[in-house]
Amino acid sequence: MAVQQNRKTRSKRGMRRSHDAISGTTVTQEQATGSYRLRHHMSDDGFYRGRQVVDMSPAVDDEEEEGEE
């Protein structure tokens, strides 16, 4: 097992830990709608990088409309 020969100073310990900080989540504003989304995820509207990739409008079946009348 490795055992250090000399104690590390507070300065060297701080330098080693300088990159350990947790950064916040990166949020992107959608080009088409202006809504915010996480990087590499589609927005709530179904848009990704300015294009609509999923139709999020509620689907209506023709059979349900005929049966209601």
C-alpha positions as CSV (number, residue, x, y, z in Angstrom):
1,M,0.0,0.0,0.0
2,A,1.3,3.4,-0.9
3,V,2.1,5.8,2.0
4,Q,3.1,9.4,1.4
5,Q,6.5,10.4,2.6
6,N,5.7,14.0,3.4
7,R,2.5,15.7,4.4
8,K,0.9,17.8,1.6
9,T,0.5,21.5,2.4
10,R,-2.9,23.3,2.5
11,S,-1.9,25.1,-0.7
12,K,-1.2,21.9,-2.6
13,R,-4.4,20.3,-1.3
14,G,-6.4,23.3,-2.5
15,M,-4.7,23.2,-5.9
16,R,-5.7,19.5,-6.2
17,R,-9.3,20.2,-5.2
18,S,-9.7,23.3,-7.5
19,H,-11.5,21.2,-10.2
20,D,-13.8,19.3,-7.8
21,A,-16.4,22.0,-7.6
22,I,-19.9,21.1,-8.9
23,S,-21.1,23.3,-11.7
24,G,-24.7,24.2,-12.4
25,T,-26.8,22.6,-15.2
26,T,-26.3,24.0,-18.6
27,V,-29.6,25.3,-20.0
28,T,-30.1,26.3,-23.7
29,Q,-32.8,28.5,-25.1
30,E,-34.7,26.9,-28.0
31,Q,-34.3,28.8,-31.3
32,A,-37.8,28.2,-32.6
33,T,-40.0,28.7,-29.5
34,G,-37.7,30.6,-27.1
35,S,-38.4,28.1,-24.3
36,Y,-35.5,26.7,-22.2
37,R,-34.3,23.1,-22.2
38,L,-31.4,21.0,-21.0
39,R,-28.5,20.5,-23.4
40,H,-29.0,17.5,-25.8
41,H,-32.7,17.1,-24.8
42,M,-35.8,18.2,-26.7
43,S,-38.0,21.0,-25.3
44,D,-41.5,20.4,-23.8
45,D,-43.0,21.5,-27.1
46,G,-41.2,18.7,-29.0
47,F,-38.6,20.9,-30.6
48,Y,-34.8,20.2,-30.9
49,R,-32.3,22.6,-32.5
50,G,-35.0,24.6,-34.2
51,R,-36.9,21.6,-35.7
52,Q,-40.0,19.9,-34.4
53,V,-39.0,16.3,-33.8
54,V,-42.1,15.0,-32.0
55,D,-45.7,16.2,-32.5
56,M,-46.8,17.0,-29.0
57,S,-50.4,18.1,-30.0
58,P,-53.2,15.9,-28.5
59,A,-54.2,13.2,-30.9
60,V,-57.9,12.9,-31.7
61,D,-59.2,9.6,-33.1
62,D,-61.9,9.7,-35.8
63,E,-63.8,6.9,-34.2
64,E,-64.3,8.8,-30.9
65,E,-65.7,11.8,-32.8
66,E,-68.3,9.7,-34.7
67,G,-69.5,7.9,-31.6
68,E,-70.1,11.2,-29.7
69,E,-72.6,12.6,-32.2
